[in-house]
């Protein structure tokens, strides 16, 4: 990996770092109008403000289409990540999507139609046209975060001139099922109404797990003029589920000490859920309104303007393991677990206004594609948290015996149980207030990027983004009658981008890039900030990447990239309160991806990544950073009606904690599928996950909260469109 980093750095310095995001090399403004320039529009990557051809995006990326989602029976973001190189999942404490982009953990680098969607929840896939996973530098167009990558969901829009209804229903062997409908109605020649809706009943291989979720997304499209299109939509999401924080770990001798070796998941406990059957629950409700106006001012200038308003209400409460003993001497040598927990509520509203202009012009023989834009975000976030409080300890911790043979291995139900000493104990979530904060966040951003076409073979990219991030939080945990505490911090940061792209042939691009981004001390979710953090500048990330893309067949593409991410923390020196900078993490790596149609019958998608991390200048690895990930999926159409699919996903060993005392073992999972088209309007399919029934532990939150992968299971689906 040191070689990767050296090569990457040298290449980038030679070629002037960074590359374009929002442009593309031809060609089609829409189905009827052909542009005179080379870069204005394409129809592939929508996250980049204006859709961009993959070969001209100077970073690794993957696109999962609606057809891919159906064929592979995906019903979660995590399942998509399993087959994406350079990224892996984190547990997300059982109540949210959490992705590790090139070693950078994130719960906030999610977008919906290019608009930030940073609330913590499990995102559904029912109304998506495609999912775009971009790795590498993203600060110029998206602002804070986006260091290791981001995930953008593109929703389905109304289609003028067409009427159709799509449907899908599925059932898996755990008893979970879902139904979805997608109907489009042509109102007139220039307007259409479309509605997507779904319901899902949740179940899996873990005790107590259940829940349901449903949503509806009506949207309308209006072609106000030949050059102007307006899309408006409303989406309602409701999600309730059991929270599962996984199982505990232990050293080979059954203790938590590392003297006898690294800790690892206690596989014999993989059937036990360490929680409360009634209390472990997450509830999420969202109302989101969106409007997007696109206008073509001329053949060489287009504008895109978006308004979005979201109202979110979330509760999650859970009890989980924080300690384990295979033979606890304090309780006669029995097997015990220490439980902790909390209840957390969040109410958030977010208004986002965004606009950008994309234009082409010439200065002599040199072409320019100029992207300018501005964003405004206004967020109110009210959050409180109460810890568990057991009356036997008057604390948030209590020790319980583990009875592996009992129907309820941990004697705790609805907060009432018997501890390891045989004493009755009761928990409540009203005594121990941990925090209660009301936060206001106001963000203004402006950016400009010029893609300069020196000639047919060389483009230089120059750009920068300005962000003003104003954060105020009122701490309401003060005693009754006392003044609340108000802390604020305003950061103004400039994120530069520089780059170069070489096009020796139309089907080959070679690129190098440099980018910076930042995360304020309030973090990704800005629920609170301490007085010490309020005095410290944001964490800064520098990102170097070089790569090549080659479309070596009509529908088969290859991408290779090497990269280096360096994170620098803002901190104080601990004595004089002077600000200092400390290098926290360095991630280096390489990625390879091949996707497309090998033949008319055979589709292949494969990815390989190598990652190496250095935390705090030590020999410690950042947690959940596998050295190697590999995935491959192939579909083969045996006849016009019958097809088969086979996939393999592999993840090497990583650590569940930053101290590198607990390992997540490597694993390889095999999946399969079979499809049969009964008619043009009916497909039947079966998708098998974990064909070899491998026991594996895909991710974690801490060393005693390790997720248990699902055993062999199958999902049966009928789908179609008429």
C-alpha positions as CSV (number, residue, x, y, z in Angstrom):
1,X,0.0,0.0,0.0
2,X,3.0,2.4,0.6
3,X,3.8,1.8,-3.1
4,X,0.2,2.7,-4.0
5,X,0.5,5.9,-2.1
6,X,3.8,6.9,-3.5
7,X,2.7,6.2,-7.1
8,X,-0.5,8.0,-6.6
9,X,1.2,11.1,-5.2
10,X,3.8,11.3,-7.9
11,X,1.3,10.9,-10.6
12,X,-1.0,13.6,-9.3
13,X,1.9,16.1,-8.8
14,X,2.9,15.5,-12.4
15,X,-0.5,15.9,-13.9
16,X,-1.9,18.8,-11.8
17,X,-4.4,17.3,-9.4
18,X,-8.2,16.9,-9.8
19,X,-10.8,16.3,-12.3
20,X,-14.3,17.2,-13.4
21,X,-17.4,16.2,-11.8
22,X,-20.3,17.7,-13.6
23,X,-19.4,17.4,-17.2
24,X,-19.5,14.9,-19.9
25,X,-18.2,14.5,-23.4
26,X,-21.1,14.9,-25.7
27,X,-23.6,15.0,-26.9
28,X,-27.2,14.5,-26.1
29,X,-29.0,17.3,-24.3
30,X,-32.2,15.3,-24.5
31,X,-33.7,12.8,-26.9
32,X,-34.3,15.5,-29.6
33,X,-31.7,18.2,-29.2
34,X,-28.0,17.8,-29.9
35,X,-25.6,20.2,-28.2
36,X,-22.8,21.9,-30.1
37,X,-20.4,21.4,-27.2
38,X,-18.8,18.3,-25.8
39,X,-19.6,18.4,-22.1
40,X,-23.0,19.7,-21.3
41,X,-25.1,16.6,-20.6
42,X,-25.3,12.9,-20.6
43,X,-27.8,10.4,-19.1
44,X,-25.8,8.4,-16.5
45,X,-24.5,9.8,-13.2
46,X,-27.2,12.1,-11.8
47,X,-25.6,13.0,-8.4
48,X,-23.2,15.4,-10.1
49,X,-25.7,18.3,-10.4
50,X,-26.0,17.7,-14.2
51,X,-25.9,14.0,-15.4
52,X,-22.4,12.9,-16.3
53,X,-21.0,10.2,-18.4
54,X,-19.2,7.6,-16.3
55,X,-16.0,7.6,-18.3
56,X,-15.6,11.4,-17.7
57,X,-16.1,11.2,-13.9
58,X,-12.6,11.5,-12.4
59,X,-13.2,8.9,-9.6
60,X,-14.4,5.4,-9.0
61,X,-18.1,4.9,-9.0
62,X,-20.8,2.3,-9.2
63,X,-24.4,2.5,-10.5
64,X,-27.1,0.1,-9.5
65,X,-30.2,0.4,-11.6
66,X,-33.8,-0.4,-10.8
67,X,-33.5,-3.6,-12.9
68,X,-30.4,-4.6,-10.8
69,X,-32.4,-4.0,-7.6
70,X,-35.2,-6.3,-8.8
71,X,-33.0,-9.0,-10.3
72,X,-30.8,-9.3,-7.1
73,X,-33.8,-8.9,-4.8
74,X,-32.1,-6.1,-2.9
75,X,-34.2,-4.5,-0.2
76,X,-31.6,-2.5,1.7
77,X,-28.6,-0.2,1.2
78,X,-26.4,-2.7,3.0
79,X,-27.1,-5.4,0.4
80,X,-26.0,-3.1,-2.4
81,X,-22.8,-2.2,-0.5
82,X,-22.0,-6.0,-0.2
83,X,-21.4,-5.9,-4.0
84,X,-19.6,-2.6,-4.2
85,X,-15.8,-2.4,-4.2
86,X,-14.0,0.0,-1.8
87,X,-16.9,0.3,0.7
88,X,-18.3,-1.9,3.4
89,X,-21.1,-1.7,6.0
90,X,-21.0,-0.8,9.6
91,X,-23.7,-1.9,12.1
92,X,-25.4,1.5,12.6
93,X,-26.5,0.4,16.1
94,X,-29.3,-1.5,14.5
95,X,-31.4,1.5,13.6
96,X,-29.7,3.3,10.6
97,X,-27.7,2.9,7.4
98,X,-24.0,3.2,8.1
99,X,-21.3,2.9,5.4
100,X,-17.5,2.9,5.5
101,X,-16.4,4.6,2.4
102,X,-12.7,3.8,1.8
103,X,-12.1,3.4,5.5
104,X,-14.1,6.6,6.4
105,X,-17.2,5.8,8.5
106,X,-20.3,7.8,7.7
107,X,-23.9,8.0,8.6
108,X,-24.4,11.4,6.8
109,X,-23.0,11.1,3.3
110,X,-26.4,10.1,1.8
111,X,-28.2,12.1,-0.9
112,X,-31.6,11.9,-2.5
113,X,-31.7,13.4,-6.1
114,X,-28.4,15.2,-5.2
115,X,-29.9,16.8,-2.0
116,X,-28.3,15.9,1.4
117,X,-30.3,13.3,3.2
118,X,-28.4,13.0,6.5
119,X,-31.1,11.8,9.0
120,X,-30.3,8.5,10.5
121,X,-32.7,5.8,9.3
122,X,-32.9,2.7,7.1
123,X,-33.6,3.9,3.5
124,X,-36.0,1.9,1.3
125,X,-35.5,1.2,-2.4
126,X,-39.1,1.0,-3.6
127,X,-39.1,4.3,-5.6
128,X,-35.6,4.4,-7.1
129,X,-34.5,4.6,-10.7
130,X,-30.9,4.0,-9.6
131,X,-28.4,4.1,-6.8
132,X,-25.0,5.9,-7.4
133,X,-22.1,5.2,-5.1
134,X,-19.2,7.6,-5.7
135,X,-15.8,7.0,-4.0
136,X,-13.2,9.6,-3.6
137,X,-13.3,13.4,-3.4
138,X,-16.8,15.0,-3.4
139,X,-16.4,18.3,-1.5
140,X,-16.8,20.8,-4.3
141,X,-20.3,19.9,-5.2
142,X,-21.5,18.5,-1.8
143,X,-19.6,20.4,0.9
144,X,-18.8,19.0,4.4
145,X,-18.0,15.3,4.6
146,X,-18.0,13.2,1.4
147,X,-14.4,12.4,2.0
148,X,-14.3,8.7,1.3
149,X,-17.4,8.8,-0.9
150,X,-21.1,9.2,-0.9
151,X,-24.3,7.4,-1.9
152,X,-27.0,9.1,-4.0
153,X,-30.5,7.7,-4.6
154,X,-32.2,8.8,-7.8
155,X,-36.0,8.7,-7.5
156,X,-38.5,7.7,-10.3
157,X,-40.1,10.7,-12.0
158,X,-43.3,11.1,-14.0
159,X,-43.0,10.0,-17.6
160,X,-45.0,12.1,-20.1
161,X,-46.9,10.3,-22.9
162,X,-47.0,6.9,-21.2
163,X,-49.3,4.9,-19.0
164,X,-48.1,1.8,-17.1
165,X,-48.2,0.0,-13.8
166,X,-45.4,-2.0,-12.3
167,X,-45.7,-4.3,-9.4
168,X,-43.6,-6.6,-7.2
169,X,-44.4,-9.0,-4.3
170,X,-41.9,-11.2,-2.5
171,X,-41.7,-13.6,0.4
172,X,-38.6,-15.0,2.1
173,X,-38.0,-18.1,4.1
174,X,-37.8,-16.1,7.4
175,X,-41.4,-15.1,6.9
176,X,-40.8,-11.5,5.8
177,X,-42.7,-10.2,2.8
178,X,-43.2,-7.0,0.8
179,X,-45.4,-5.6,-1.9
180,X,-44.8,-2.5,-4.1
181,X,-46.6,-0.7,-6.9
182,X,-45.4,1.8,-9.5
183,X,-48.1,3.5,-11.6
184,X,-47.6,6.3,-14.2
185,X,-50.5,8.2,-15.7
186,X,-50.3,10.6,-18.6
187,X,-52.4,13.7,-17.7
188,X,-51.7,15.4,-21.0
189,X,-49.0,15.5,-23.7
190,X,-46.9,17.6,-21.4
191,X,-47.7,16.4,-17.9
192,X,-47.7,13.1,-16.0
193,X,-48.5,11.8,-12.5
194,X,-46.7,8.9,-11.0
195,X,-47.1,7.1,-7.6
196,X,-44.8,4.6,-6.0
197,X,-45.9,2.8,-2.8
198,X,-44.8,-0.2,-0.7
199,X,-45.3,-2.2,2.4
200,X,-42.8,-4.5,4.0
201,X,-43.3,-6.9,7.0
202,X,-39.9,-7.5,8.6
203,X,-38.4,-10.7,9.9
204,X,-35.0,-12.4,9.9
205,X,-32.9,-15.1,11.6
206,X,-32.6,-13.3,15.0
207,X,-34.7,-13.8,18.0
208,X,-37.4,-11.1,18.7
209,X,-36.7,-9.3,15.4
210,X,-39.8,-8.0,13.7
211,X,-41.3,-4.8,12.4
212,X,-42.8,-3.2,9.4
213,X,-42.3,-0.2,7.2
214,X,-44.3,1.5,4.4
215,X,-44.1,4.5,2.2
216,X,-45.8,6.4,-0.6
217,X,-44.2,8.8,-3.1
218,X,-46.6,10.6,-5.5
219,X,-44.8,12.8,-8.0
220,X,-45.8,14.9,-10.9
221,X,-43.9,16.2,-14.0
222,X,-44.9,19.3,-15.9
223,X,-43.2,20.2,-19.2
224,X,-43.9,23.9,-18.9
225,X,-42.2,24.7,-22.2
226,X,-39.9,22.9,-24.6
227,X,-37.0,24.1,-22.5
228,X,-38.5,23.9,-19.0
229,X,-39.4,21.0,-16.8
230,X,-40.9,21.0,-13.3
231,X,-40.9,17.9,-11.0
232,X,-42.8,18.1,-7.7
233,X,-43.2,15.3,-5.2
234,X,-44.2,14.3,-1.7
235,X,-42.9,11.3,0.2
236,X,-44.1,9.7,3.4
237,X,-42.0,7.1,5.2
238,X,-42.9,5.1,8.3
239,X,-40.5,2.5,9.8
240,X,-40.8,0.5,13.0
241,X,-38.4,-2.3,13.9
242,X,-36.7,-4.3,16.6
243,X,-33.1,-3.1,17.4
244,X,-30.5,-5.8,17.3
245,X,-27.0,-4.9,18.5
246,X,-25.5,-8.3,17.9
247,X,-23.4,-10.5,20.1
248,X,-20.4,-10.3,22.4
249,X,-16.7,-11.1,21.9
250,X,-14.1,-12.9,24.1
251,X,-10.5,-14.0,24.0
252,X,-9.7,-17.7,23.5
253,X,-9.8,-18.2,27.2
254,X,-13.3,-16.8,27.5
255,X,-12.2,-13.5,29.1
256,X,-12.1,-9.9,27.9
257,X,-8.3,-9.8,28.4
258,X,-6.1,-9.8,25.3
259,X,-3.2,-11.6,27.1
260,X,-4.4,-14.9,25.7
261,X,-4.9,-13.5,22.2
262,X,-7.2,-11.3,20.2
263,X,-10.9,-11.3,21.0
264,X,-13.3,-12.5,18.5
265,X,-17.1,-13.1,18.3
266,X,-18.4,-15.8,20.6
267,X,-19.8,-18.0,17.9
268,X,-21.6,-20.3,20.4
269,X,-23.8,-17.3,21.3
270,X,-24.8,-16.5,17.7
271,X,-28.4,-17.5,18.5
272,X,-28.8,-15.1,21.4
273,X,-30.1,-11.6,21.2
274,X,-28.7,-9.4,23.9
275,X,-31.5,-7.0,24.5
276,X,-35.1,-6.5,25.7
277,X,-37.8,-8.1,23.6
278,X,-40.2,-5.2,24.3
279,X,-37.9,-2.2,24.8
280,X,-35.5,-2.6,21.8
281,X,-37.3,-0.6,19.2
282,X,-36.8,2.1,16.6
283,X,-39.6,4.3,15.2
284,X,-39.2,6.7,12.3
285,X,-41.6,8.9,10.5
286,X,-40.8,11.4,7.7
287,X,-42.7,13.8,5.5
288,X,-40.6,15.2,2.6
289,X,-41.6,17.7,-0.1
290,X,-39.4,18.2,-3.1
291,X,-39.5,20.4,-6.2
292,X,-37.0,20.6,-9.1
293,X,-37.0,23.1,-12.0
294,X,-34.8,22.6,-15.0
295,X,-34.5,25.2,-17.6
296,X,-32.4,25.4,-20.8
297,X,-31.7,29.1,-21.4
298,X,-29.9,28.3,-24.7
299,X,-28.1,25.5,-26.4
300,X,-25.1,26.2,-24.2
301,X,-26.6,27.2,-20.8
302,X,-28.8,25.2,-18.5
303,X,-30.1,25.9,-15.0
304,X,-31.2,23.4,-12.3
305,X,-33.0,24.6,-9.2
306,X,-34.2,22.5,-6.2
307,X,-36.2,23.1,-3.1
308,X,-36.7,20.4,-0.4
309,X,-38.4,20.4,3.0
310,X,-38.3,17.5,5.4
311,X,-39.9,16.9,8.7
312,X,-38.5,13.9,10.6
313,X,-39.5,12.3,13.9
314,X,-37.4,9.5,15.3
315,X,-37.2,7.4,18.5
316,X,-34.9,4.6,19.3
317,X,-34.5,2.8,22.6
318,X,-32.3,-0.2,23.2
319,X,-30.6,-2.4,25.8
320,X,-27.3,-3.9,24.6
321,X,-24.2,-5.8,25.8
322,X,-21.1,-3.9,26.9
323,X,-19.2,-6.7,28.7
324,X,-19.0,-10.5,28.9
325,X,-17.5,-13.2,31.0
326,X,-17.5,-16.9,30.2
327,X,-16.9,-17.7,33.9
328,X,-17.6,-14.8,36.2
329,X,-15.9,-15.5,39.6
330,X,-18.0,-12.9,41.3
331,X,-21.1,-15.0,40.6
332,X,-19.9,-18.5,41.2
333,X,-18.3,-19.0,37.8
334,X,-21.4,-18.6,35.7
335,X,-21.6,-17.1,32.2
336,X,-22.6,-13.4,32.4
337,X,-23.2,-10.3,30.3
338,X,-23.2,-6.7,31.3
339,X,-26.1,-4.7,29.8
340,X,-26.3,-1.0,29.2
341,X,-28.8,1.1,27.2
342,X,-30.6,4.4,26.4
343,X,-33.6,5.9,24.7
344,X,-33.0,8.7,22.2
345,X,-35.5,10.9,20.4
346,X,-34.9,13.3,17.6
347,X,-37.1,15.8,15.9
348,X,-35.6,17.5,12.8
349,X,-36.8,19.9,10.1
350,X,-34.6,20.8,7.2
351,X,-35.1,23.3,4.4
352,X,-32.7,23.0,1.4
353,X,-32.6,25.5,-1.5
354,X,-30.0,24.7,-4.2
355,X,-29.3,26.0,-7.7
356,X,-26.6,25.6,-10.3
357,X,-25.9,26.8,-13.8
358,X,-23.9,24.8,-16.4
359,X,-22.6,26.7,-19.4
360,X,-20.2,26.4,-22.3
361,X,-18.1,29.1,-23.9
362,X,-14.9,29.6,-25.8
363,X,-11.8,31.8,-25.3
364,X,-10.0,31.5,-28.5
365,X,-9.6,27.8,-29.3
366,X,-9.9,26.8,-25.7
367,X,-13.2,25.5,-24.5
368,X,-14.7,26.0,-21.1
369,X,-17.5,24.2,-19.3
370,X,-18.3,26.4,-16.2
371,X,-20.4,25.1,-13.3
372,X,-21.5,27.6,-10.7
373,X,-23.9,27.0,-7.9
374,X,-25.1,27.9,-4.4
375,X,-26.9,26.0,-1.6
376,X,-28.7,27.1,1.5
377,X,-29.6,24.7,4.3
378,X,-31.6,25.6,7.4
379,X,-31.9,22.8,10.0
380,X,-33.5,22.6,13.4
381,X,-32.6,19.5,15.4
382,X,-34.1,18.7,18.9
383,X,-32.5,15.7,20.6
384,X,-32.7,14.2,24.0
385,X,-31.3,11.0,25.5
386,X,-32.0,9.1,28.8
387,X,-29.7,6.3,29.9
388,X,-30.9,3.0,31.4
389,X,-31.3,3.1,35.2
390,X,-31.4,-0.2,37.1
391,X,-32.8,0.1,40.6
392,X,-30.4,-2.6,41.9
393,X,-27.3,-0.6,40.9
394,X,-28.8,2.9,40.6
395,X,-26.7,3.0,37.5
396,X,-27.0,2.4,33.8
397,X,-25.2,-1.0,34.0
398,X,-26.4,-4.3,35.4
399,X,-25.0,-7.9,35.1
400,X,-27.2,-10.8,34.1
401,X,-26.7,-14.5,33.8
402,X,-26.8,-16.1,30.4
403,X,-28.9,-19.3,30.1
404,X,-28.2,-20.7,26.7
405,X,-31.0,-23.2,26.9
406,X,-33.8,-20.9,28.0
407,X,-36.4,-19.4,25.7
408,X,-35.3,-16.0,27.0
409,X,-31.5,-16.4,27.6
410,X,-31.3,-13.1,29.4
411,X,-33.9,-12.7,32.2
412,X,-35.2,-9.3,31.2
413,X,-38.5,-8.4,29.7
414,X,-40.0,-4.9,29.4
415,X,-37.3,-3.6,31.8
416,X,-38.1,-6.1,34.6
417,X,-35.9,-9.1,35.3
418,X,-33.5,-10.9,37.6
419,X,-29.8,-10.1,37.7
420,X,-26.9,-12.5,38.0
421,X,-27.1,-12.4,41.8
422,X,-30.7,-13.7,41.6
423,X,-32.1,-10.3,42.7
424,X,-35.1,-8.8,41.0
425,X,-34.2,-5.6,39.1
426,X,-36.2,-3.0,37.2
427,X,-35.0,-0.5,34.6
428,X,-36.5,2.8,33.7
429,X,-35.7,5.4,31.0
430,X,-36.9,8.5,32.9
431,X,-34.4,8.9,35.8
432,X,-31.0,9.3,34.1
433,X,-31.0,12.3,31.6
434,X,-27.9,12.2,29.5
435,X,-28.5,15.2,27.3
436,X,-31.2,17.4,26.0
437,X,-30.3,19.8,23.2
438,X,-31.9,22.1,20.7
439,X,-29.6,22.9,17.8
440,X,-29.9,25.3,14.8
441,X,-27.7,24.8,11.8
442,X,-27.5,27.3,8.9
443,X,-25.3,26.6,5.9
444,X,-24.6,28.8,2.9
445,X,-22.4,27.4,0.2
446,X,-21.2,28.7,-3.2
447,X,-19.0,26.9,-5.7
448,X,-17.4,27.3,-9.1
449,X,-15.7,24.9,-11.4
450,X,-14.2,25.3,-14.8
451,X,-13.4,22.4,-17.0
452,X,-10.9,23.7,-19.5
453,X,-10.6,21.9,-22.7
454,X,-7.0,22.6,-23.8
455,X,-7.5,20.4,-26.9
456,X,-9.2,17.1,-27.8
457,X,-7.0,15.1,-25.5
458,X,-6.4,17.3,-22.4
459,X,-8.8,18.8,-19.9
460,X,-7.7,20.8,-16.8
461,X,-10.1,21.3,-13.9
462,X,-10.0,24.2,-11.5
463,X,-12.6,24.8,-8.8
464,X,-13.4,25.8,-5.3
465,X,-16.3,25.8,-2.8
466,X,-17.0,28.2,0.0
467,X,-19.0,27.0,3.0
468,X,-20.3,29.0,5.8
469,X,-21.4,26.6,8.6
470,X,-23.2,28.3,11.5
471,X,-24.1,26.0,14.4
472,X,-25.8,26.9,17.7
473,X,-26.9,24.5,20.4
474,X,-28.8,25.1,23.6
475,X,-28.1,22.6,26.3
476,X,-31.4,22.1,28.3
477,X,-30.0,19.7,30.9
478,X,-29.4,22.4,33.4
479,X,-31.2,22.0,36.7
480,X,-34.7,23.5,37.0
481,X,-34.5,27.2,37.5
482,X,-31.0,27.5,36.2
483,X,-30.0,29.2,32.9
484,X,-29.5,26.9,30.0
485,X,-26.2,26.8,28.3
486,X,-25.8,28.1,24.7
487,X,-22.8,27.3,22.6
488,X,-22.1,28.3,19.0
489,X,-19.5,28.0,16.4
490,X,-19.3,29.4,12.9
491,X,-16.8,28.0,10.4
492,X,-16.0,29.4,7.0
493,X,-14.1,27.0,4.9
494,X,-12.8,26.8,1.3
495,X,-12.6,23.4,-0.4
496,X,-10.4,23.4,-3.5
497,X,-10.3,21.0,-6.4
498,X,-7.6,20.7,-9.0
499,X,-7.2,18.1,-11.6
500,X,-6.4,16.8,-15.1
501,X,-8.0,14.3,-17.4
502,X,-6.3,12.8,-20.5
503,X,-8.3,11.3,-23.3
504,X,-5.8,9.5,-25.6
505,X,-8.9,7.9,-27.2
506,X,-12.6,8.5,-26.9
507,X,-13.1,5.3,-25.0
508,X,-10.2,5.9,-22.5
509,X,-9.6,8.4,-19.8
510,X,-6.7,8.8,-17.5
511,X,-7.2,11.2,-14.5
512,X,-5.6,12.6,-11.4
513,X,-7.3,14.6,-8.7
514,X,-6.8,16.5,-5.5
515,X,-9.5,17.7,-3.1
516,X,-10.1,18.9,0.4
517,X,-13.2,18.6,2.6
518,X,-14.1,19.2,6.2
519,X,-16.3,18.1,9.1
520,X,-17.2,20.6,11.8
521,X,-16.5,19.7,15.5
522,X,-20.3,19.3,15.9
523,X,-19.9,16.1,13.8
524,X,-22.2,14.6,11.2
525,X,-25.4,14.8,13.2
526,X,-24.7,18.1,15.1
527,X,-26.7,17.0,18.1
528,X,-24.4,18.6,20.6
529,X,-21.0,20.3,21.0
530,X,-18.8,20.8,24.1
531,X,-17.2,24.1,25.1
532,X,-13.8,22.6,24.2
533,X,-15.1,21.6,20.7
534,X,-16.6,25.0,20.2
535,X,-13.2,26.5,20.2
536,X,-11.6,24.1,17.7
537,X,-11.5,24.4,13.9
538,X,-13.0,21.6,11.8
539,X,-11.3,18.4,10.9
540,X,-9.8,18.6,7.4
541,X,-9.4,15.8,4.9
542,X,-7.1,15.8,1.9
543,X,-7.8,13.3,-0.9
544,X,-5.5,12.3,-3.7
545,X,-6.7,9.9,-6.5
546,X,-5.4,8.7,-9.9
547,X,-7.0,6.3,-12.2
548,X,-7.9,5.0,-15.6
549,X,-11.2,4.1,-17.3
550,X,-11.5,2.0,-20.4
551,X,-14.7,1.2,-22.3
552,X,-13.0,-1.6,-24.2
553,X,-16.3,-3.0,-25.7
554,X,-19.7,-1.5,-26.6
555,X,-21.0,-2.3,-23.1
556,X,-18.1,-3.5,-21.0
557,X,-16.0,-1.1,-18.9
558,X,-13.0,-1.3,-16.7
559,X,-11.9,1.1,-14.0
560,X,-8.7,1.1,-11.9
561,X,-7.8,3.7,-9.2
562,X,-5.2,4.4,-6.5
563,X,-5.8,6.9,-3.7
564,X,-4.7,8.4,-0.4
565,X,-6.9,10.0,2.2
566,X,-5.3,12.0,5.1
567,X,-7.4,13.3,8.0
568,X,-6.2,16.1,10.2
569,X,-7.9,16.8,13.4
570,X,-8.4,20.2,15.0
571,X,-7.4,20.1,18.7
572,X,-6.0,22.2,21.5
573,X,-2.6,21.5,23.1
574,X,-4.2,20.7,26.5
575,X,-2.3,23.4,28.4
576,X,-2.5,26.8,26.8
577,X,-5.7,26.2,24.7
578,X,-3.7,27.0,21.5
579,X,-5.0,25.2,18.5
580,X,-2.9,22.5,17.0
581,X,-3.4,20.1,14.2
582,X,-3.0,16.3,14.6
583,X,-3.0,13.8,11.8
584,X,-5.6,11.2,12.8
585,X,-6.0,8.7,10.0
586,X,-4.2,7.9,6.7
587,X,-6.0,5.6,4.3
588,X,-4.3,4.3,1.2
589,X,-5.6,1.8,-1.3
590,X,-6.5,0.7,-4.8
591,X,-9.7,-0.3,-6.5
592,X,-10.6,-2.3,-9.7
593,X,-14.0,-2.7,-11.3
594,X,-15.3,-4.5,-14.4
595,X,-18.9,-4.3,-15.4
596,X,-21.0,-4.8,-18.5
597,X,-22.2,-7.4,-21.0
598,X,-19.5,-9.9,-21.9
599,X,-21.9,-11.4,-24.5
600,X,-25.5,-10.9,-25.4
601,X,-26.4,-13.6,-22.8
602,X,-23.8,-13.0,-20.1
603,X,-23.6,-9.9,-17.8
604,X,-20.8,-9.5,-15.4
605,X,-20.0,-7.1,-12.5
606,X,-16.8,-7.6,-10.5
607,X,-14.9,-5.4,-8.0
608,X,-11.7,-5.7,-6.0
609,X,-10.3,-3.3,-3.4
610,X,-7.2,-3.1,-1.3
611,X,-7.1,-0.8,1.8
612,X,-4.5,0.0,4.3
613,X,-4.9,2.4,7.2
614,X,-2.8,4.1,9.9
615,X,-4.6,5.6,12.9
616,X,-3.1,8.3,15.0
617,X,0.4,7.7,13.6
618,X,0.5,4.3,15.2
619,X,0.5,0.8,13.9
620,X,-3.2,0.5,14.7
621,X,-5.7,0.1,11.9
622,X,-9.0,2.1,11.8
623,X,-11.8,-0.2,12.8
624,X,-13.9,-2.0,10.2
625,X,-11.2,-1.6,7.5
626,X,-10.7,-4.9,5.7
627,X,-7.5,-5.2,3.8
628,X,-9.3,-6.8,0.9
629,X,-12.8,-6.9,-0.4
630,X,-13.9,-8.8,-3.5
631,X,-17.2,-9.2,-5.2
632,X,-18.5,-10.7,-8.4
633,X,-22.0,-11.2,-9.8
634,X,-22.9,-12.7,-13.1
635,X,-26.3,-13.2,-14.9
636,X,-26.5,-15.8,-17.7
637,X,-29.6,-15.9,-20.0
638,X,-30.0,-19.6,-20.9
639,X,-33.1,-19.0,-23.1
640,X,-35.3,-16.0,-23.9
641,X,-37.3,-16.8,-20.8
642,X,-34.9,-18.4,-18.3
643,X,-31.8,-17.0,-16.7
644,X,-29.5,-17.8,-13.8
645,X,-27.4,-15.6,-11.5
646,X,-24.4,-16.3,-9.3
647,X,-22.5,-14.0,-6.9
648,X,-19.6,-14.1,-4.5
649,X,-18.7,-11.5,-1.9
650,X,-15.6,-11.6,0.2
651,X,-14.3,-9.5,3.0
652,X,-11.0,-10.0,4.8
653,X,-10.4,-9.8,8.5
654,X,-10.8,-6.4,10.2
655,X,-11.0,-5.0,13.7
656,X,-14.2,-4.2,15.6
657,X,-12.5,-1.6,17.7
658,X,-9.9,1.1,17.3
659,X,-7.6,-0.5,19.9
660,X,-7.4,-3.5,17.6
661,X,-8.2,-6.0,20.3
662,X,-11.2,-7.6,18.7
663,X,-11.3,-9.1,15.2
664,X,-14.1,-9.6,12.7
665,X,-13.1,-12.8,10.9
666,X,-12.9,-12.9,7.2
667,X,-15.7,-14.4,5.3
668,X,-16.9,-15.4,1.8
669,X,-20.6,-15.6,1.0
670,X,-22.1,-17.2,-2.1
671,X,-25.5,-16.1,-3.5
672,X,-27.5,-17.3,-6.4
673,X,-30.7,-16.5,-8.4
674,X,-33.0,-18.0,-11.1
675,X,-35.4,-16.0,-13.3
676,X,-38.3,-17.1,-15.5
677,X,-40.3,-14.7,-17.6
678,X,-43.8,-16.3,-17.8
679,X,-44.9,-13.5,-20.1
680,X,-44.0,-9.9,-21.0
681,X,-45.8,-8.7,-17.9
682,X,-44.9,-11.5,-15.4
683,X,-41.5,-12.6,-14.1
684,X,-41.0,-15.2,-11.4
685,X,-37.7,-15.5,-9.6
686,X,-35.9,-17.0,-6.6
687,X,-32.9,-15.4,-4.9
688,X,-30.8,-17.5,-2.6
689,X,-28.5,-15.8,0.0
690,X,-25.6,-17.6,1.6
691,X,-25.9,-20.7,-0.5
692,X,-23.1,-22.5,1.5
693,X,-24.7,-21.6,4.8
694,X,-21.5,-19.9,6.0
695,X,-21.4,-18.5,9.5
696,X,-20.1,-14.9,9.3
697,X,-20.0,-11.6,11.2
698,X,-20.2,-8.8,8.6
699,X,-19.8,-5.7,10.8
700,X,-20.0,-4.3,14.3
701,X,-20.5,-1.2,16.4
702,X,-18.1,-2.0,19.2
703,X,-16.3,-5.1,20.3
704,X,-19.4,-6.4,22.2
705,X,-21.9,-5.5,19.5
706,X,-21.1,-7.7,16.6
707,X,-23.6,-8.4,13.9
708,X,-24.5,-12.0,13.0
709,X,-24.9,-12.7,9.3
710,X,-28.0,-14.5,8.0
711,X,-27.8,-18.3,7.3
712,X,-29.0,-19.9,4.1
713,X,-32.2,-18.3,3.1
714,X,-34.3,-17.7,-0.1
715,X,-36.6,-14.9,-1.4
716,X,-39.4,-15.7,-3.9
717,X,-40.6,-12.8,-6.0
718,X,-43.1,-12.1,-8.7
719,X,-42.9,-8.9,-10.6
720,X,-43.9,-7.3,-13.8
721,X,-45.3,-4.3,-15.7
722,X,-48.4,-3.7,-17.8
